[in-house]
Amino acid sequence: MDRFLVARNPDDVSTLPYLVYVPVEGGMWLKARETWPRASRVYCHPATDVDVATLEILESVPVLSCARRGPVVDLVLERGQNRRAQFVFTSARGRAMIFWQTAKAAASARPGLRVPNRAARALDRITIDTRERYGYTFKGQNVTKARLAMPAGDYGAWIGNALVAVVERKAIDDFCTSLVDGTLGFVMVELARFRVAAVVVEGTYTQILRRGFVDGAWLAELLARLQVRYPTVSIVFAETRTLGERWTYEFFRAAATEYEPDPVADQEPVAQDTRPKRKRTPKSTNRVDP
């Protein structure tokens, strides 16, 4: 079913009087205290052995989008009001819990705080491409760093043997040059092969619009086309090198937190350093003694 359903819970003993059907991952039935989280978060509990034919359906609404993103299931319904909500899977005191919330309910319940989430998973290591001469050092961060010929990008985040995120670093001048000569498009093709990837630009969007050697509006158009063509690769303007390094580290931590093992995606091969070796002039064997 591709509809969101609200039904009355036939179990009179349960303290959760409603059942909701969430069309994600083959369908999921949950017991709920309310039919929608209007004023506060609604606690939910998984329901099993649900006989749909015997249920009293209270609401049946078409679904525009329903997808799991890490510990959260995002739901968008095809109606004017009460159309966006989240199901947050978390734990408290060692017990799994599910909360159904809207943006308004989350803000009123814990203003200024983030929604419940699992603790950030520690990165096993961050790799720095061997061709990156003066790159980020991630100094002061409690993470293992290593040099490696990256298959794409300049930096990679790893959990075990899985490359969970890739970042390409660009100074603002290099970024604009690669836009003009088209090489950035090839970089985006490589980055798009990974589940999580980004290009970090050490500069501002304003600097693109004010380039002296080329029309800034044309550069902006090229940038917009690349972002539309490769929507899975984020392009982030970090203004300074320090901010770029900080954003990259937080991006990697978030990717590690949201990472879910995928046997297919995790088989991404790690390329070896295939740069042409510099030829050395053989030493002459005809030595002349003074």
Secondary structure, 3 states (H helix, E strand, C coil): CCEEEEEECCCCCCCCCEEEEECCCCCEEEEECCCCCCCCCEEEEECCCCCHHHCEEEEEEEEEEEEEECCEEEEEECCCCCCEEEEEEEEECCEEEEEEECHHHHHHHCCCCCCCCCCCCCCCEEEEECCCCCCCCCCCCCCCEEEECCCCCCEEEEECCEEEEEEEEEEHHHHHHHHHHCHHHHHHHHHCCCCCEEEEEECCHHHHHCCCCCCHHHHHHHHHHHHHHCCCEEEEECCCHHHHHHHHHHHHHHHHHHCCCCCCHHHCCCCCCCCCCCCCCCCCCCCCCC
